[in-house]
């Protein structure tokens, strides 16, 4: 059982996650309760303001996101649980902000012409939400980039090397994306990549319709795409492809 955020060792947290994923509801509730400070801090960091657990909807979303992380976490991928949970919470808060933005836009369309002042106020809110959403999405992308850099280091690959191999033409990049998707869908090859920390070229050539020379020339870029897909870096995926 977890005692507190500061007292919980990686081993005890790992054991709690295993217990939660096995269906232990009591352990799940206790784990969530003990990590309230972590959840509130993460949500506050995204919202850029103090979060009141009893009144702010964002905190409720953070709790649900933490619960989701407990059930989806896969320790064999090499990512720490708290890093994974932080990412999931941020994604869900960003999704919530997007929904709120759409709601405000929908409400603004219902105003009559004589309510011009209210309409202008609504437009200002939309602009403000757009800027805020863009800001936190950029921050989330930067965090994902740091996590990708750490992952690539396990494969002895740097971000600069990935950038050097990134194809200049859109068609070529899309071909590499298709290769990465094929790898992602082929669990045996994907597991071997994470185990051996490299692309298993012989196995790879059996599942993709592309020359070995082309694959090897773009090896590090393909590897980065595979990691982005596998780890679920959704903000980074649109950027790197």
N, C-alpha and C positions, 0 to 999 in steps of 0.2 A: 504494500500500500504506500501511496505517496504521502509524505508528511507536509511538505511545503515546496514551493518552487525552488528555493535555494537548497533544500536538503535532498531533493530527489537526485539520485545518481543516474547516469546513463543506463546502468544495468536495471535499476528498479523501474525506470520509465519504460524501458524495453519490455520488461516483464508485464507491466501494466497494459501496454499496448497489445501484447499477445493475448492477455486475459480479456481485454475489451473486444478484440476481434473474434474471440471464441464465444462471445455472447454474454459476458459478465456485465450486466447492467449496473450493478452496485459499484463495480470498479470504474466503469465509464463515468458515472455521475460524480464519483469522488475525484477522479482525474480532472474532469472539467472544472469542478469547484476549486481545486487546488491551483489550477492554472488561470483563475480569474485575473490576477494581476498581469500576467503575460498577455491574455486576450485583450484586456482593456488598454494596455500600453500599445499593442499593435494597432488596434482600432483607432486610438487617439492619434497615433503617428500618421495614419492615412487621412483622418479627418482634420488634423491640425488644430484640435481643440480638446478640452477636457471632456471625457465621456462619462455620463451618469448611468451606471448599470441599471438603475430602476426605471429610467424614463427614456433613454435614447434608444431608438430602434436599431441603430448601428451596432450597439453592444449585443443585442439579441441575434443579429446576423453573425456577429463574431463568434458567439457561442455555438451556433449551428455549424459554422465553418470549421471550428475546432473539433466538433464532434465528427464532421465529415473527414477531417484529416486523420483522426484516430482510426477510422475504419479503412481508409484508403492507403495509409502509409505502408511502404514496402522497404524494410530495412536493408535488403540485399542490394539496393541501388546505390548505397553509399552516402546518401544525404541524411543529415541529422533530422530528427523528427521536428524539432522546434523551427528549423529553417523551412521545412516543408509546411508546417502548420501556419507559419507567418505568411507564406506565399498564398496559401488557400484563403486565409482570412482577408488578405488584401484584394484578392480577386473578387471575392463575394461582396466586399464593400464597394469596389469599383462598379460591379454589376448593379448594385443598389443605387448608386449615384446616377448611372445611366438611365435606370428606370424612372427615377425622380425627374431627370431632365426631360424625358419623353412625356411624363405626366404634366409637367409645367407647360410644355409646348402645346399639348392637347388642350389644356385649360385656356391658354391664351387665344386659341382659335375660336373659342365660344363667346368672346367679348363682342359687344355691339360697337358700332362706330362712335356712338356718343360716350363710350367708356374709353376714349382714347388715352387718357392719363393712365388708367389701369393697365391698358394694353402695353403702353410704353414701359411701365414698371415690370410687367411680365417679361417683356423683351430683354430688359436689363438683367433679370434673374437668369434667363436662358443663356445670355452671353457670359455671365458670371459662372454658371454651372459648366459651360463649355470650357472655359479657361481652367477652372478647378479640376475638371475631369482630365483634361490634357496634362495638367501638371502632375497629378498622381499617377497617371498612366506612364508618363516619362520616368517617374521615380521607380515604379514597379519594373519597368523595362531595365533600368540601370541595375536594380537588385538582381534581376534574373541574369543579367550579363555577368555580374560578379560570380553568381552561382555556376554559370556555364564555364567561366574561366577556371574555377576550382575543379570542375568535373574534367575539363580538357587536360588539366595538369596531370591527372591520373593516367592519361593516355600519352603523356609527354608531348602534348600539342599546345601551342599558344594561340591566343586570339589573333595575333598579327599574322601567323601562318595561315589561319583560316581565311582571313581577309585577303591574303595574297592569292589563295586558290579560288576565291569566289569568282565564278564566271561573269564576264562583262555583259554578255547578251542574255536577255530575258529567257529566250528559248532554252539556252544551255542551262540556266539556273533551274528552270522548271524540270528539265531532264534529271538533274541531280536530286530535286525534291521527290520526283517519282521513284528514284532509286532508294532514297532514304525511307519513303513510305513502304516500299516493298520489304526492306529490311525490318522496319518496325512491325509489319504484319507477320513476318516469319520469325516466330519466337525462338526457334533453335539457333538461328543465326544471331539474333539479338542477344540471347543469353551468352553466346560465345564471345561476342564483342565485349560485353561487360566482364566476362571471366578472364579473357586473354588480354584485354585492353588494347585491341587492335581489330582491324577489319579482316575477317577470315576470307581471303581472296578466293580460294578454291570453292568454298561453299557459296560465296556470293555470286560467282560466275554461273552457278547452277540455277539461280533464281532471278537474275536480271538479264535483259536483252541489250547488252552494251559491251563494247570492247574492253578488255582488261586494261589496255593502255589508258583509255579515258577514265576508267574508275580510279586507277592509281594516280593519275594526274590531279584528280579532284578528291583524293582520299580524305584529307583532313577536313575539307568543307562538308563532305558527305557525313563524316563522323559527327561534326558539330550539329548538322541537321537531325541526325538520329537521336542525339542526346536531347536536343530541344524538344523533339516530339515525345520521346520517352518520359522525360521529366515534366512534360506539360507546361513548358514556358510559353504560354499563349501570347503574352505581350511581345516576346522576343521573336516568335515564329514569323509574324508578319514582317518584321524588320530584316531578319537574316535571309529570307527567301527572295 
